[in-house]
Amino acid sequence: MNVERWLKTRRTSWEKLEELLTLSDNKGMAGLDRHQLQELGRLYKSTSADLSRARALKLSHEVQIYLNNLVVKAHNQVYQTDRNRWMDLFRFLWEGFPRLIRQNILYLVLSTLLFLIPAVGCAFAVVHDVKFAQLEMAKGAPLVSDDMWNTIQHKRMWTDAVADSSPTSFSMIATNNIRVSILAFVAGITYGIGTVLVLITNGISIGTVFGLCYAHGMVNRISAFVAPHGVLELTAIFISGAAGLVIGKSLLFPGRYKRLDAFKQACKIALGMFGGTVPILLIAGCIEGFVSPRTDIPADTKYVVSVCTAIFLMLYLFIPRGVEKAKI
């Protein structure tokens, strides 16, 4: 038996089964017509037979895992009872979202670098020459506005007024953070160029403000403000940027797929990555509204919160859970 030929022949059926399973995930079994339901049952049986054959032939571990996961998912769909959407959401956030991040870690690294390199570079530039912060990215729009410059120069924090209105500021802050993340994600449609610009410009903005605060002896205050929520907020933005880069890459380099097909596949991945950041951003916004601007909370306590959020994210995103899906 020619194993390579068999795999090539059967892979079409497996991909068709995956498409039907994805459709039933999105619309439920009620969303499938009679022909699709019959096809789902037929493909489930044939794929189960393929799994048995793969085990008998002792094919690669990756192939067996892939087929096993496919058969299990198909079995759950074919013989499912009433679905619990809340359980599906929990399962995605607990297993699916972290798995997507691990599978697309290179995009996350690139997104992070596109933000951090300009941020660090601008911070050092301002420390060396504070006039750098007066450079205009657009006509009449300096890197640091005159109002913020005066506030920092007089050693005041623009966040002090927020401390007395935390419940109100929470919704505004959370909305702003989600807006930046949405922009970084959606801008991927511009072949990734817009996503790159969003990450770079936000890095430049934050880095310049940090540099100006350092130059005026305010770095401890701004660090204490950013620390509690910064890890969660920036990570969510980096992930959203990574999702935008996934879309951009599919449009620039579709590979063996048609550009539209590559785009559709990338959108499924990118939507999952972006969707998983929403709870993270909401938590970050809550901390930024209720904890970060509080002057009655010691800086050491805020740094402890920062460390705890960093540990939480590392464990959440990079500790495998459930059955990992292998690619063939």
Rosetta blueprint (number, residue, H / E / L):
1 M L
2 N L
3 V H
4 E H
5 R H
6 W H
7 L H
8 K H
9 T H
10 R H
11 R H
12 T H
13 S H
14 W H
15 E H
16 K H
17 L H
18 E H
19 E H
20 L H
21 L H
22 T H
23 L H
24 S H
25 D H
26 N H
27 K H
28 G L
29 M H
30 A H
31 G H
32 L L
33 D L
34 R H
35 H H
36 Q H
37 L H
38 Q H
39 E H
40 L H
41 G H
42 R H
43 L H
44 Y H
45 K H
46 S H
47 T H
48 S H
49 A H
50 D H
51 L H
52 S H
53 R H
54 A H
55 R H
56 A H
57 L L
58 K L
59 L L
60 S L
61 H H
62 E H
63 V H
64 Q H
65 I H
66 Y H
67 L H
68 N H
69 N H
70 L H
71 V H
72 V H
73 K H
74 A H
75 H H
76 N H
77 Q H
78 V H
79 Y L
80 Q L
81 T L
82 D L
83 R L
84 N L
85 R H
86 W H
87 M H
88 D H
89 L H
90 F H
91 R H
92 F H
93 L H
94 W H
95 E H
96 G H
97 F H
98 P H
99 R H
100 L H
101 I H
102 R H
103 Q H
104 N L
105 I H
106 L H
107 Y H
108 L H
109 V H
110 L H
111 S H
112 T H
113 L H
114 L H
115 F H
116 L H
117 I H
118 P H
119 A H
120 V H
121 G H
122 C H
123 A H
124 F H
125 A H
126 V H
127 V H
128 H H
129 D L
130 V H
131 K H
132 F H
133 A H
134 Q H
135 L L
136 E E
137 M E
138 A E
139 K L
140 G L
141 A E
142 P E
143 L L
144 V L
145 S L
146 D H
147 D H
148 M H
149 W H
150 N H
151 T H
152 I H
153 Q H
154 H L
155 K L
156 R L
157 M L
158 W L
159 T L
160 D H
161 A H
162 V H
163 A H
164 D H
165 S H
166 S H
167 P H
168 T H
169 S H
170 F H
171 S H
172 M H
173 I H
174 A H
175 T H
176 N H
177 N H
178 I H
179 R H
180 V H
181 S H
182 I H
183 L H
184 A H
185 F H
186 V H
187 A H
188 G H
189 I H
190 T H
191 Y L
192 G L
193 I H
194 G H
195 T H
196 V H
197 L H
198 V H
199 L H
200 I H
201 T H
202 N H
203 G H
204 I H
205 S H
206 I H
207 G H
208 T H
209 V H
210 F H
211 G H
212 L H
213 C H
214 Y H
215 A H
216 H L
217 G L
218 M L
219 V H
220 N H
221 R H
222 I H
223 S H
224 A H
225 F H
226 V H
227 A H
228 P H
229 H H
230 G H
231 V H
232 L H
233 E H
234 L H
235 T H
236 A H
237 I H
238 F H
239 I H
240 S H
241 G H
242 A H
243 A H
244 G H
245 L H
246 V H
247 I H
248 G H
249 K H
250 S H
251 L H
252 L H
253 F L
254 P L
255 G L
256 R L
257 Y L
258 K L
259 R H
260 L H
261 D H
262 A H
263 F H
264 K H
265 Q H
266 A H
267 C H
268 K H
269 I H
270 A H
271 L H
272 G H
273 M H
274 F H
275 G H
276 G H
277 T H
278 V H
279 P H
280 I H
281 L H
282 L H
283 I H
284 A H
285 G H
286 C H
287 I H
288 E H
289 G H
290 F H
291 V L
292 S L
293 P L
294 R L
295 T L
296 D L
297 I L
298 P L
299 A H
300 D H
301 T H
302 K H
303 Y H
304 V H
305 V H
306 S H
307 V H
308 C H
309 T H
310 A H
311 I H
312 F H
313 L H
314 M H
315 L H
316 Y H
317 L H
318 F H
319 I L
320 P L
321 R L
322 G L
323 V L
324 E L
325 K L
326 A L
327 K L
328 I L
